[in-house]
Amino acid sequence: MIQIDDTIISEEILENNFVCNLNACKGACCVEGDAGAPVEDDEVEILEQIYHKVAPYLSSLGRKAIEVQGTAIRGTDGEWETPLINGGECAYVIRNEKGIVFCGIEQAYNEGKISWKKPISCHLYPIRLKKYTSFTAVNYDRWDICKDACTLGRELQVPIYKFVKEALIRKFGNDWYQQLEEAKKLLES
């Protein structure tokens, strides 16, 4: 484990490789599972504010799920998460002509309709954050559906922390990320 400020980081994010392989998994992480993606407290208001700009990108089923449940819901653990369509996929998913799942929020962002990319938990994946009283744990979330991403990451030699660099900087800042890179160098020496 590595400590930077009030975060405790699993060395697994430095040691394991990962690059999403959407051609193989088709975006299964947005479809599989028994809960929506984690949403931070401050992101709940953002989702409410941007929804009218994101809604045109979503499927009719996604819009209906959000209209009934809200832009974010409390999960069984009491934490905020994205709503699901009939207990299945995330209400914010969209598909391309090949059936690959993408994020409707991110599509609106990519087209300049909004200035917020997507929930940080989605941007950070396969990293998951767990907040405790005095620190935040930064861990690698292993999931069977991502085996092709692990294979591609090994082939391309891209460690997890580099794959999610933009998201880590977005969450923790550039100085934090530079300290993480220094910690990696120290572990290699």
C-alpha positions in Angstrom: 0.0 0.0 0.0 1.1 3.6 -0.7 -0.1 6.6 1.1 -0.4 10.0 -0.6 -2.1 12.7 1.5 -5.4 11.1 2.8 -5.4 8.3 0.3 -4.2 4.7 0.7 -3.5 3.2 -2.7 -3.3 -0.5 -3.6 0.0 -1.3 -5.4 -2.2 -3.4 -7.7 -3.0 -0.3 -9.7 0.7 0.1 -10.4 1.5 -3.6 -11.0 -1.5 -4.7 -13.2 -2.2 -3.7 -16.8 -5.5 -2.7 -18.2 -6.9 -1.1 -21.4 -10.7 -1.3 -22.1 -11.4 -3.5 -25.1 -14.9 -2.4 -26.1 -14.8 -4.6 -29.2 -14.5 -7.6 -27.0 -16.7 -6.8 -24.0 -19.2 -4.4 -25.7 -19.2 -2.2 -22.6 -20.5 -4.9 -20.3 -19.5 -3.0 -17.2 -22.4 -0.6 -17.8 -24.8 -3.4 -18.3 -23.8 -6.2 -15.9 -24.0 -6.2 -12.1 -26.7 -5.7 -9.5 -26.4 -2.0 -8.9 -25.8 1.3 -10.8 -22.5 3.0 -10.9 -21.5 4.8 -7.7 -22.3 8.6 -7.7 -20.6 11.0 -5.3 -22.8 13.3 -3.2 -21.7 16.4 -5.2 -22.4 14.6 -8.5 -26.1 14.1 -7.6 -26.8 17.8 -8.2 -24.7 17.9 -11.3 -26.8 15.0 -12.8 -30.0 16.9 -12.0 -28.6 20.1 -13.6 -27.4 18.5 -16.9 -30.2 15.9 -17.4 -32.1 18.0 -19.8 -29.0 18.2 -22.1 -28.2 14.5 -21.7 -31.8 13.2 -22.2 -31.8 13.5 -26.0 -28.9 11.1 -26.2 -30.6 8.4 -24.1 -32.9 5.6 -25.1 -36.6 5.9 -24.4 -36.2 3.2 -21.8 -33.3 5.1 -20.1 -35.3 8.3 -20.1 -38.3 6.5 -18.6 -36.2 4.9 -15.9 -34.7 8.3 -14.9 -38.1 10.0 -15.0 -39.5 7.3 -12.6 -36.4 6.8 -10.3 -34.6 10.1 -10.6 -31.2 11.1 -12.1 -29.5 9.3 -9.1 -30.9 6.9 -6.6 -30.0 5.5 -3.2 -28.7 1.9 -3.5 -29.3 -0.9 -1.0 -26.1 0.2 0.8 -27.5 3.7 1.2 -25.0 5.3 -1.2 -25.9 7.2 -4.4 -25.8 5.4 -7.7 -27.1 5.7 -11.3 -30.5 4.3 -11.9 -31.0 1.1 -13.8 -33.4 0.1 -16.6 -35.6 -2.7 -15.1 -32.8 -3.7 -12.7 -30.4 -4.3 -15.6 -28.3 -1.8 -17.5 -27.4 1.7 -16.4 -30.1 4.2 -17.5 -27.5 6.4 -19.1 -26.2 3.8 -21.6 -26.4 4.3 -25.4 -25.4 1.9 -28.1 -23.6 2.4 -31.4 -24.5 0.5 -34.6 -22.3 -2.4 -33.5 -24.1 -2.8 -30.2 -21.2 -1.4 -28.2 -22.4 0.4 -25.1 -21.2 4.0 -24.4 -22.2 6.6 -21.8 -24.9 9.1 -22.9 -23.4 11.6 -20.5 -20.0 11.3 -22.0 -21.4 11.6 -25.5 -23.1 14.9 -24.6 -19.7 16.0 -23.1 -17.8 14.9 -26.3 -20.2 17.0 -28.4 -19.8 20.0 -26.2 -23.3 20.1 -24.8 -22.1 19.8 -21.2 -18.8 20.4 -19.4 -18.9 17.4 -17.1 -17.6 14.1 -18.5 -19.4 11.5 -16.4 -19.5 10.2 -12.8 -15.9 9.9 -11.5 -16.5 6.2 -10.6 -17.1 5.5 -14.3 -14.2 7.5 -15.4 -11.9 5.8 -12.9 -12.9 2.2 -13.6 -11.3 -0.3 -13.0 -10.3 1.7 -9.9 -12.9 1.9 -7.1 -12.7 4.4 -4.2 -13.9 3.6 -0.7 -14.2 6.5 1.8 -13.4 5.8 5.4 -13.3 8.3 8.3 -9.7 9.3 7.9 -8.7 8.2 4.4 -9.9 7.1 1.0 -8.9 3.6 -0.3 -7.9 3.5 -4.0 -8.3 -0.1 -5.1 -8.3 -2.2 -8.3 -11.7 -3.8 -8.9 -11.2 -7.1 -10.6 -14.2 -8.3 -12.6 -14.4 -11.3 -15.0 -16.0 -9.3 -17.7 -12.8 -7.2 -17.9 -10.4 -10.2 -18.8 -10.0 -8.9 -22.3 -9.1 -5.5 -21.0 -6.4 -7.1 -18.8 -5.1 -9.0 -21.8 -5.0 -5.9 -24.0 -3.3 -3.9 -21.2 -0.6 -6.6 -20.9 -0.1 -6.6 -24.7 0.2 -2.8 -24.8 2.1 -2.7 -21.4 -0.3 0.0 -20.0 -0.6 -0.1 -16.2 -3.9 0.7 -14.7 -2.8 4.0 -13.2 -1.7 5.2 -16.6 -4.9 4.0 -18.3 -7.0 6.1 -15.8 -4.5 9.0 -15.6 -7.0 11.6 -16.7 -9.5 10.4 -14.1 -7.0 10.2 -11.3 -5.9 13.8 -12.0 -9.5 14.9 -12.2 -10.2 13.4 -8.8 -7.0 14.0 -6.8 -5.1 16.6 -8.8 -1.9 16.7 -10.8 0.4 16.9 -7.8 -1.2 13.7 -6.3 -0.6 11.9 -9.7 3.0 13.0 -9.8 3.5 11.6 -6.3 2.0 8.3 -7.5 4.4 8.2 -10.4 7.3 8.8 -8.0 6.1 6.0 -5.8 6.0 3.7 -8.8 9.7 4.6 -9.5 10.7 3.9 -5.9 9.0 0.5 -6.0 10.9 -0.4 -9.2 14.3 0.6 -7.7 
